[in-house]
Structure formats: C-alpha cells, structure tokens
Amino acid sequence: MADSTVTVTGTLTRDPELRFTAGGQGVASFGVAVNRRYQKNNEWVEQTSFFNVTAWGTLGENAAASLTKGMRVIVTGRLEQRSYETQQGEKRSVVEIVADEIGPSLRWATAQVEKVARSEGGGQGGGFQGGGNAGGNRNSPDPVYGDEEPF
C-alpha cells in the first residue's frame, strides 16, 4: 500500500490541543493555513487552504509544548481520510495530515533547538523552542523510530 506523503509550510491557526489516549499515548491536533499567491490576468490572486494536523506520541507532546498559534511551521506526513457521523446523523468525511515530522520555518525566524531528555528505555524525540514533557507514557518507544537517537 502506497502512502500519500505531503509536506506543507504554513501558519498555525490554533494552539495545538494535547490529549491522551486511554493507554497514555499523547496526541496533538492543530490547524495549518497554507497561503498561495499567484498572478492571473495581471492581477494577484490569493488562495488559502486549511489543513487539520494530528501528531502522535512524543512528536505530539513536543509540538504541544513548542508551538503556538501564528507560528510558521513545516509539516511532513501522510494524508488520511476518515469518516464520521455528526450528532444530527449526517455522514461526513475528512482528509487530515498525520504528521511524521514538524519543524519551525526558518525563512523569517530563528529557533533554538533543545534536545528532550530521554527516560530509560523511552523513545523521546527532539523538540524545538522548549520541547518540554507534557506527561504520558515515557517508557514506550516512538512508534516510528523506536529507540533511535534523534541527533
């Protein structure tokens, strides 16, 4: 099965919301607005696309500790479609980005990278601008990289 890999650079539309599953795994969700500006018939046209992003595990926890609304970020991940039913019984479908990597855009800003301390046997990833720990299960390896050192 082929993944639909996508990379977007845009502005956070809301602060990441961090939640934890019943098993203690963190999951952060936030929105990214991607602006496109192009010329059509000698006039500039602006178009904005909005994407919902989900980040699991330490990536989500680090994102929630590091990102705030208005920051420019680069998100790489895969597109996932899911269906749900509203409280009124209407069926809906949405395509979201499930993040594999998130980083600050350094085009118009700087960032200070701070490696997150790893717990024994844990798979902590690196964060930027803060990267603090927000709780959750510290002894389970990262689902993507296992115990691989980030730097």
N, CA and C of each residue as an Amber inpcrd file, in Angstrom:
protein
   453
   0.8420000  -1.1770000   0.0000000   0.0000000   0.0000000   0.0000000
   0.8920000   1.2460000   0.0000000   0.6280000   2.1570000  -0.9070000
   1.4200000   3.3720000  -1.0210000   0.8650000   4.4450000  -0.0960000
   1.7710000   5.1540000   0.5640000   1.3670000   6.2810000   1.4000000
   1.2360000   7.5260000   0.5420000   0.3490000   8.4040000   0.9380000
   0.2090000   9.7040000   0.2950000   0.9900000  10.6950000   1.1340000
   2.2740000  10.8660000   0.8170000   3.1360000  11.7430000   1.5880000
   2.9590000  13.1800000   1.1180000   2.9100000  14.0920000   2.0800000
   2.7100000  15.5000000   1.7740000   3.5700000  16.3360000   2.7170000
   4.0560000  17.4550000   2.2030000   4.7620000  18.4360000   3.0180000
   4.0950000  19.7780000   2.8000000   3.7040000  20.4250000   3.9000000
   3.0970000  21.7470000   3.8110000   3.8530000  22.7120000   4.7030000
   3.9390000  23.9430000   4.2560000   4.5110000  25.0240000   5.0460000
   3.4210000  26.0600000   5.2010000   3.1110000  26.3910000   6.4490000
   2.0390000  27.3390000   6.6780000   2.0460000  27.8830000   8.0860000
   0.9640000  28.5240000   8.4450000   0.8240000  29.1950000   9.7310000
  -0.1810000  28.4430000  10.5970000   0.1860000  28.2390000  11.8700000
  -0.7340000  27.5830000  12.7990000  -1.9590000  28.4590000  13.0100000
  -3.1430000  27.8640000  12.8400000  -4.3820000  28.6100000  13.0040000
  -4.9190000  28.5240000  14.4220000  -4.4000000  27.5920000  15.2000000
  -4.8030000  27.4620000  16.6020000  -3.6890000  26.7530000  17.3690000
  -3.6390000  26.9780000  18.6720000  -2.6670000  26.2820000  19.5080000
  -2.9220000  24.7830000  19.4450000  -1.8600000  23.9680000  19.4700000
  -2.0660000  22.5160000  19.4990000  -2.8400000  22.1080000  20.7440000
  -3.7900000  21.1980000  20.5580000  -4.5720000  20.6600000  21.6640000
  -4.0420000  19.2610000  21.9510000  -3.4910000  19.0690000  23.1510000
  -2.9000000  17.7920000  23.5250000  -3.8820000  16.9860000  24.3520000
  -4.1070000  15.7600000  23.9400000  -4.9450000  14.8130000  24.6730000
  -4.1560000  13.5280000  24.8330000  -4.6550000  12.6460000  25.6810000
  -4.0050000  11.3570000  25.8800000  -5.0140000  10.2410000  25.6880000
  -4.5780000   9.1620000  25.0390000  -5.4350000   8.0010000  24.8650000
  -5.5600000   7.2830000  26.2060000  -6.4470000   6.3060000  26.2730000
  -6.6130000   5.5180000  27.4970000  -5.3200000   4.8060000  27.8610000
  -4.5060000   4.4880000  26.8630000  -3.2230000   3.8260000  27.0990000
  -2.1020000   4.7910000  27.4500000  -2.3860000   6.0950000  27.5190000
  -1.3810000   7.0770000  27.9160000  -0.5890000   7.6940000  26.7840000
  -0.9270000   7.3790000  25.5360000  -0.1870000   7.9550000  24.4120000
  -0.7330000   9.3380000  24.0880000   0.1640000  10.3000000  23.9330000
  -0.2330000  11.6600000  23.6140000  -0.6030000  11.8060000  22.1490000
  -1.5540000  12.6830000  21.8900000  -1.9310000  13.0220000  20.5180000
  -2.2970000  14.5030000  20.4980000  -1.6300000  15.2390000  19.6230000
  -1.8920000  16.6730000  19.4950000  -2.5720000  16.9370000  18.1600000
  -3.5000000  17.8750000  18.1610000  -4.1520000  18.2740000  16.9180000
  -4.1150000  19.7940000  16.8130000  -3.9110000  20.2550000  15.5840000
  -3.8570000  21.6930000  15.3310000  -4.1540000  21.9380000  13.8590000
  -4.3360000  23.1830000  13.5090000  -4.6330000  23.5540000  12.1350000
  -3.4930000  24.3320000  11.5100000  -3.3220000  24.1770000  10.2060000
  -2.3040000  24.9130000   9.4570000  -2.9770000  25.5480000   8.2440000
  -2.7410000  26.8350000   8.0550000  -3.2290000  27.5610000   6.8800000
  -2.0750000  27.7400000   5.9100000  -2.2800000  27.3480000   4.6650000
  -1.2600000  27.4710000   3.6320000  -1.7550000  28.4860000   2.6120000
  -1.0100000  29.5730000   2.4680000  -1.3860000  30.6420000   1.5370000
  -0.6660000  30.4660000   0.2150000  -1.3950000  30.6990000  -0.8430000
  -0.8320000  30.6450000  -2.1890000  -1.1860000  31.9390000  -2.8830000
  -0.1990000  32.5500000  -3.4890000  -0.4190000  33.8130000  -4.2000000
   0.1010000  33.6430000  -5.6170000  -0.7470000  33.9340000  -6.5860000
  -0.3410000  33.7930000  -7.9780000  -0.9880000  34.8890000  -8.8090000
  -0.4250000  35.0830000 -10.0020000  -0.9250000  36.1310000 -10.8750000
  -1.8140000  35.5260000 -11.9570000  -3.0020000  36.1440000 -12.1210000
  -3.9510000  35.6910000 -13.1320000  -4.5220000  36.9330000 -13.8070000
  -4.3550000  37.0220000 -15.1120000  -4.8320000  38.1770000 -15.8800000
  -4.2970000  39.4880000 -15.3120000  -3.0100000  39.5220000 -15.0070000
  -2.3160000  40.6980000 -14.4730000  -2.8370000  41.1630000 -13.1170000
  -3.5200000  40.2850000 -12.3980000  -3.9700000  40.5920000 -11.0450000
  -3.4900000  39.5010000 -10.1050000  -3.1330000  39.9010000  -8.9010000
  -2.7060000  38.9350000  -7.9000000  -3.9260000  38.2970000  -7.2420000
  -3.9010000  36.9730000  -7.1810000  -4.9780000  36.1990000  -6.5680000
  -4.3890000  35.4880000  -5.3530000  -5.0930000  35.5800000  -4.2230000
  -4.6440000  34.8880000  -3.0150000  -5.6280000  33.7810000  -2.7000000
  -5.0790000  32.6200000  -2.3710000  -5.8950000  31.4620000  -2.0510000
  -5.3310000  30.8320000  -0.7760000  -6.1950000  30.4630000   0.1490000
  -5.7620000  29.8510000   1.4010000  -6.4060000  28.4830000   1.5380000
  -5.5810000  27.4910000   1.8660000  -6.0730000  26.1420000   2.1440000
  -5.8420000  25.8530000   3.6140000  -6.8020000  25.2030000   4.2510000
  -6.7150000  24.8860000   5.6710000  -6.6100000  23.3770000   5.8460000
  -5.6630000  22.9490000   6.6850000  -5.4330000  21.5340000   6.9300000
  -5.4690000  21.2550000   8.4260000  -6.1280000  20.1610000   8.8080000
  -6.0570000  19.6680000  10.1770000  -4.8840000  18.7080000  10.2510000
  -4.0900000  18.8320000  11.3180000  -2.9010000  18.0060000  11.5080000
  -3.0270000  17.2600000  12.8250000  -2.6440000  15.9840000  12.8170000
  -2.6090000  15.1590000  14.0190000  -1.1880000  14.6480000  14.1930000
  -0.6560000  14.7730000  15.4100000   0.6980000  14.2920000  15.7170000
   0.6230000  13.3840000  16.9350000   1.1420000  12.1710000  16.8030000
   1.0490000  11.1640000  17.8570000   2.3310000  11.0590000  18.6740000
   2.2010000  10.5610000  19.8780000   3.3460000  10.2290000  20.7360000
   4.1610000  11.4460000  21.1320000   5.4650000  11.2440000  21.1960000
   6.3520000  12.3300000  21.6240000   6.3410000  13.4910000  20.6380000
   6.1090000  13.2010000  19.3600000   6.0030000  14.2860000  18.3760000
   4.8630000  15.2130000  18.7530000   3.7260000  14.6520000  19.1010000
   2.5740000  15.4540000  19.5070000   2.8260000  16.2050000  20.7990000
   3.4600000  15.5400000  21.7630000   3.7560000  16.1930000  23.0370000
   4.7410000  17.3410000  22.8430000   5.7700000  17.1290000  22.0220000
   6.7460000  18.1910000  21.7560000   6.1180000  19.3360000  20.9760000
   5.2350000  19.0130000  20.0490000   4.5440000  20.0560000  19.2890000
   3.6830000  20.9110000  20.2090000   2.9630000  20.2580000  21.1210000
   2.1010000  20.9960000  22.0460000   2.9210000  21.8840000  22.9760000
   4.1080000  21.4450000  23.3500000   4.9580000  22.2190000  24.2500000
   5.6950000  23.3350000  23.5180000   5.8210000  23.2310000  22.1840000
   6.6740000  24.1550000  21.4400000   5.9400000  25.1280000  20.5410000
   4.7670000  24.7730000  20.0660000   4.0850000  25.5630000  19.0440000
   2.9510000  26.3950000  19.6120000   2.7460000  27.5540000  19.0200000
   1.6100000  28.3980000  19.3680000   1.0090000  28.9810000  18.0900000
  -0.2330000  29.3760000  18.2000000  -0.9560000  29.9680000  17.0800000
  -0.1370000  31.0980000  16.4680000  -0.1010000  31.1320000  15.1360000
   0.6070000  32.1890000  14.4220000   2.0110000  31.8200000  13.9770000
   2.5920000  30.7410000  14.5190000   3.9390000  30.3170000  14.1110000
   3.9000000  29.7140000  12.7090000   5.0010000  29.9350000  11.9680000
   5.1520000  29.2690000  10.6690000   5.8400000  27.9420000  10.9040000
   5.2560000  26.8840000  10.3440000   5.7870000  25.5370000  10.5390000
   5.8560000  24.7900000   9.2160000   6.6680000  23.7520000   9.2210000
   6.7530000  22.8130000   8.1080000   6.2880000  21.4740000   8.6580000
   5.2980000  20.8890000   8.0200000   4.7470000  19.6100000   8.4560000
   4.8920000  18.6060000   7.3220000   5.5140000  17.4740000   7.6270000
   5.5980000  16.3740000   6.6790000   4.8440000  15.2030000   7.2750000
   4.0320000  14.5720000   6.4720000   3.2580000  13.4460000   6.9590000
   2.5180000  12.7600000   5.8450000   1.4830000  12.0450000   6.2190000
   0.6970000  11.3190000   5.2250000  -0.7600000  11.7640000   5.3120000
  -1.4180000  11.7010000   4.1780000  -2.8310000  12.0400000   4.1370000
  -3.6350000  10.8300000   4.5790000  -4.6090000  11.0670000   5.4360000
  -5.5020000  10.0100000   5.8870000  -6.9330000  10.5030000   5.8270000
  -7.7800000   9.6660000   5.2890000  -9.1990000  10.0000000   5.2240000
  -9.9260000   9.2020000   6.2920000 -10.8450000   9.8640000   6.9690000
 -11.6720000   9.1630000   7.9430000 -13.1010000   9.6600000   7.8030000
 -14.0160000   8.7930000   8.1460000 -15.4370000   9.1220000   8.0800000
 -16.0110000   9.1340000   9.4870000 -17.0100000   9.9630000   9.6890000
 -17.6630000  10.0460000  10.9940000 -19.1020000  10.4890000  10.7900000
 -19.8690000  10.3940000  11.8440000 -21.2710000  10.7980000  11.7960000
 -21.4790000  11.9370000  12.7920000 -22.1540000  12.9990000  12.3610000
 -22.4230000  14.1350000  13.2330000 -23.5180000  13.7740000  14.2370000
 -23.7160000  14.6430000  15.2160000 -24.7680000  14.4140000  16.2040000
 -26.1580000  14.4240000  15.5710000 -26.2710000  15.0580000  14.4100000
 -27.5460000  15.0960000  13.6920000 -27.7120000  13.8800000  12.7800000
 -26.7470000  12.9640000  12.7790000 -26.8310000  11.7500000  11.9810000
 -26.3200000  11.8840000  10.5600000 -25.6830000  13.0080000  10.2190000
 -25.1520000  13.2110000   8.8750000 -23.7800000  12.5500000   8.7730000
 -23.5370000  11.8670000   7.6500000 -22.2410000  11.2350000   7.4280000
 -21.2940000  12.2590000   6.8140000 -20.0890000  12.3300000   7.3590000
 -19.0720000  13.2640000   6.8800000 -17.7750000  12.5130000   6.6360000
 -16.9530000  13.0830000   5.7950000 -15.6340000  12.5330000   5.5140000
 -14.6400000  13.6780000   5.5300000 -13.4650000  13.4270000   6.0700000
 -12.4520000  14.4710000   6.1640000 -11.0770000  13.8670000   5.8390000
 -10.2340000  14.6650000   5.1970000  -8.8530000  14.2650000   4.9240000
  -7.9650000  15.1010000   5.8330000  -7.1200000  14.4290000   6.6000000
  -6.2240000  15.0890000   7.5510000  -4.7820000  14.7040000   7.2560000
  -3.8580000  15.4820000   7.8160000  -2.4410000  15.1440000   7.7340000
  -2.0410000  14.5070000   9.0580000  -1.5240000  13.2850000   9.0020000
  -0.9550000  12.6400000  10.1790000   0.5470000  12.8860000  10.0940000
   1.0620000  13.6980000  11.0060000   2.4280000  14.1910000  10.9250000
   3.4600000  13.1220000  11.2470000   4.5320000  13.1150000  10.4660000
   5.7220000  12.3140000  10.7490000   6.8250000  13.2070000  11.3000000
   6.8680000  14.4490000  10.8430000   7.8570000  15.4390000  11.2870000
   7.2070000  16.8110000  11.3070000   7.5970000  17.6290000  12.2770000
   7.1310000  19.0070000  12.3720000   8.3280000  19.8610000  12.7480000
   8.4680000  20.9930000  12.0950000   9.5720000  21.8790000  12.4360000
   9.2080000  23.3220000  12.1830000   9.9860000  24.2230000  12.7620000
   9.7400000  25.6490000  12.5210000  10.2320000  26.0310000  11.1320000
   9.5530000  26.9690000  10.5050000  10.0410000  27.5210000   9.2560000
  11.0710000  28.5840000   9.6090000  12.2580000  28.4560000   9.0710000
  13.3450000  29.3780000   9.3990000  13.5380000  30.4440000   8.3240000
  12.5570000  30.6100000   7.4690000  12.6510000  31.6200000   6.4200000
  12.6570000  33.0330000   7.0040000  11.7930000  33.3100000   7.9880000
  11.7140000  34.6360000   8.5860000  11.8420000  34.6020000  10.0970000
  12.3880000  33.5250000  10.6350000  12.5120000  33.4120000  12.0880000
  13.7020000  32.5230000  12.4280000  14.1020000  32.5580000  13.6800000
  15.1270000  31.6490000  14.1690000  14.5030000  30.7570000  15.2290000
  15.1580000  29.6550000  15.5070000  14.6670000  28.7400000  16.5360000
  15.8620000  28.2090000  17.3190000  15.6420000  27.9410000  18.5640000
  16.6710000  27.3490000  19.3940000  16.2490000  25.9170000  19.6910000
  17.0660000  24.9600000  19.2560000  16.7300000  23.5530000  19.4220000
  17.2140000  23.0800000  20.7850000  16.3400000  22.3660000  21.4710000
  16.6730000  21.8210000  22.7830000  16.3060000  20.3420000  22.7770000
  17.2980000  19.4930000  22.9590000  17.0410000  18.0590000  22.9790000
  16.2900000  17.7000000  24.2520000  15.2560000  16.8870000  24.1080000
  14.4550000  16.4530000  25.2430000  15.1790000  15.2960000  25.9190000
  15.2560000  15.3450000  27.2480000  15.8970000  14.2650000  27.9900000
  15.0880000  12.9870000  27.8220000  15.7880000  11.8900000  27.6040000
  15.1340000  10.5920000  27.4240000  15.0360000   9.8620000  28.7380000
  13.9170000   9.2070000  28.9440000  13.7670000   8.3220000  30.0970000
  14.4110000   6.9960000  29.7450000  14.7740000   6.2300000  30.7330000
  15.3900000   4.9370000  30.4900000  14.4480000   4.0580000  29.6940000
  14.9170000   3.5780000  28.5190000  14.1150000   2.7010000  27.6830000
  13.0760000   3.4260000  26.8480000  12.9850000   4.7450000  26.9780000
  11.9710000   5.5000000  26.2410000  12.4850000   5.9740000  24.9140000
  11.6120000   6.3610000  24.0530000  11.9710000   6.8300000  22.7250000
  11.6580000   8.2890000  22.5580000  12.2740000   9.1460000  23.3400000
  11.9850000  10.5740000  23.2420000  12.6340000  11.1590000  22.0110000
  11.8870000  11.9850000  21.3190000  12.4120000  12.6790000  20.1590000
  12.8810000  14.0570000  20.5660000  13.4450000  14.7900000  19.6240000
  13.9120000  16.1410000  19.8960000  12.8020000  17.1340000  19.6870000
  12.8670000  18.2310000  20.3850000  11.8920000  19.2850000  20.2190000
  12.6040000  20.5570000  19.8490000  11.8530000  21.6290000  19.6300000
  12.4740000  22.9140000  19.4020000  11.7400000  23.9520000  20.2080000
  12.4650000  24.9850000  20.5840000  11.9260000  26.0980000  21.3500000
  11.0890000  25.6050000  22.5220000  11.7280000  24.9950000  23.4560000
  11.0310000  24.4880000  24.6330000  11.1210000  22.9880000  24.7110000
  10.2890000  22.3000000  23.9690000  10.3250000  20.8550000  23.8950000
  10.1460000  20.1580000  25.2240000   9.3710000  20.7190000  26.1200000
   9.2040000  20.1120000  27.4370000   8.3420000  18.8710000  27.4020000
   8.2960000  18.1840000  28.5100000   7.4950000  16.9820000  28.6040000
   6.1200000  17.3350000  29.1330000   5.0870000  16.7400000  28.5360000
   3.7230000  17.0620000  28.9200000   3.0020000  15.8900000  29.5720000
   3.7140000  14.8600000  29.9500000   3.0920000  13.7110000  30.5990000
   2.9280000  12.5640000  29.6310000   2.2360000  11.5170000  30.0600000
   2.0160000  10.3740000  29.1860000   2.9630000   9.2430000  29.5070000
   2.9450000   8.2030000  28.6830000   3.7630000   7.0160000  28.8890000
   5.1710000   7.2590000  28.3900000   6.1260000   7.3290000  29.2670000
   7.5060000   7.6420000  28.9130000   8.3360000   6.4010000  28.5910000
   7.8120000   5.2090000  28.8350000   8.6130000   4.0170000  28.6440000
   8.2900000   3.2630000  27.3630000   7.4030000   3.7800000  26.5350000
   7.1150000   3.1050000  25.2760000   7.9030000   3.7860000  24.1630000
   8.5200000   2.9900000  23.2610000   9.3080000   3.5840000  22.1810000
   8.4290000   4.3460000  21.2030000   9.0370000   5.2940000  20.5130000
   8.3550000   6.0480000  19.4830000   7.8360000   5.0680000  18.4330000
   6.5600000   5.2070000  17.9820000   6.0010000   4.2300000  17.0420000
   6.6960000   4.2100000  15.6900000   7.3710000   5.3000000  15.3070000
   8.0220000   5.3460000  14.0010000   9.5050000   5.0190000  14.1120000
  10.2210000   5.6170000  15.0760000  11.6730000   5.5000000  15.1160000
  12.1990000   4.6020000  16.2410000  11.3280000   4.0650000  17.0700000
  11.7920000   3.1860000  18.1450000  12.6920000   3.9350000  19.1050000
  13.8290000   3.3580000  19.4360000  14.7660000   3.9690000  20.3770000
  15.8850000   4.7280000  19.6710000  15.7240000   5.0280000  18.3910000
  16.7430000   5.7230000  17.6180000  16.9830000   7.1160000  18.1950000
  18.2610000   7.4880000  18.3510000  18.6220000   8.8160000  18.8260000
  18.2870000   9.8510000  17.7730000  17.6530000  10.9730000  18.1470000
  17.2760000  11.9680000  17.1460000  18.4330000  12.8120000  16.6250000
  19.5220000  12.9590000  17.4000000  20.6450000  13.7820000  16.9360000
  21.9100000  12.9680000  16.9380000
